[in-house]
Amino acid sequence: MKVSINIIIYNGLKYIKPCFDSIFNQSFKDFEVIVVDNNSSDNSVNFIKQNYPNIKLIENKENVGFARGHNQMIDFNDSKYILVTNQDIILEPDFLEKLVDFMNNNNEYGSCGGKLLKMRMDENECDGMRNFEIKKTNIIDCIGLNHTKGYRFFNLGEGSVDNNQFNEPRDVFGITGALVLYRRSSLEKIKDSHGYFDERFFMYKEDIDLAWRFKNNGLKAKYISNAIAYHERGFSGNNNQNLIDKINRKNNDKDFLSHLSYRNHLLMLNKNLKSFNLYVLIEETGKAFYYFIFKPKIFFKSWNEFLEMK
């Protein structure tokens, strides 16, 4: 099997059919689909079993997060390539073919991705039945990861209208974990005691950390401009909102996501930054000052956990 398509499901029932149908409609056919369900409560598991019985399904008894869930799937088989895919993704039919073709002919690249555009799934009701209408847009979601001189990371192109300004392939710092094709041998090269994806992160910025480790090991990333997919990003979807609500209740902390972001940022810098410069000093001083003054609880909690982890 050349490609393993790995998807984490968490209360994503409304996404499963459009996502899976776009996968099984791919022009490239040499793949298998592996799904980790992170203890969904919305009938996602039963829907998959009834409608996609040939999919390999791992049912976790708790939500183990993005990093550990994907590490489970990466070790599930020995495919040459691994497509990490969010549940709220729809692929154009030739998406996988174009990425695999590039990787087959460019061994120096550890990962690649395509043009990710935003989409919406609008809910409507007809004859008492809930339906979801997919609305694809020409708004860029992401074409790759990049950073400032102070290592503040961002999604390239996010929010801009696609006016063909990103129609040329290019090398990028890395590819967003929402949809990325990895070379297995590259993942094996950067794997450490915390896994391929660092399981200490749980969720948030683990894809940037992985891209940075690729970079530090001489592995390049490519944006493939004519490989198109769609993504419903943000916390409007049930999958993400339910997860954040559950985390907030568990931790009794409405700022838990901010804490996770800041803590993981510190851990990522400590792991991957080879040397400080003036831009990093200014960026980190400003960030620390903001959290210390305006969110002191997050500041101390993040630093305490970071120091314990490192």
C-alpha positions, 0 to 999 in steps of 0.5 A: 500500500503506497499511501495511508490516509489517516483521519482523526474523528471527534464528534464529526458526524456531519463531515464524514460523508463529504470527506470520505466520499472525496477520498474514495473519489480520488484518481489515485487508488493505491491507498487505505484509510485509517481512522482514529475515533477519539471517543465521539458521542455523536454516532460517528463510529456507528455511521462509519461501521455501517457505511464504510465497513472496509475502513480500519477503525481504532476506537479510543476510550478517551480523547487522546488528542491530535498528536497521539491519535496520529502517532497511533495511525502512523505505526499501523502500517508501513505505507511509503507515504502518509496523508494526515487529514482533518475530518473537515476536509474535502479533496478535489479528485486529483489532489492525492495523485498530484502530491504523490507524483511530486514526492515520487520524483523529489526524494529530498522533500519530506512533506508537501501540500496543496492549495487549501481553500475555505469552505462552509457547511451551512445547516438547513432543515427539510421535512424534519431532516437536518441537511448540510450544504457545502459551500466552497469559496475562493478564499485561501485557508493556507498554502503553507506555514511560515514565520517572522524573523522572531519566529511567530508562525502563520498560515501563508495566504490565509484570508486572501482572495485567490486571484491566482497569486499562489499559482506557482509551486514553492518551497515553504517552511512546512505544511499545516497539519490539517492536510499534509503528505509525509514521507514515512522515511522522513518521519522515521528520521525525526522521530524522538522519544515523544513520537513523530508528533510530540504527544506532550502538545496534546493539540495545537502547534504540534504540526509546526513543531514537526515541520521545524524538526524536518527543517532542522534535519534538512528535509524540505517542504513543497507547496503544490499549487494545482492540488486543491482541497477545501477546509472548514477551519475554525471553532464553528464546527461541532468537532472543535467546539465540543472538544474545547468545551469538554477541555474547559469543563475538565480544567475549569479554565476558560482560557485553557486554549490560550494556555495550551498555545503559549505553553506549546510555543515555549516548548517548541522554541526550546526544542527547535530554535538553534540560537536567539536573535534580537527579533526573537528576544523582542517577540518573546519579551512582548509576549511574556509581558502581555501574559504576565500583565493581562493573563497572569494565571496563564503565564504562570501555569504555562511556564510551570508546565513548560519547565516540568516538560523540558 
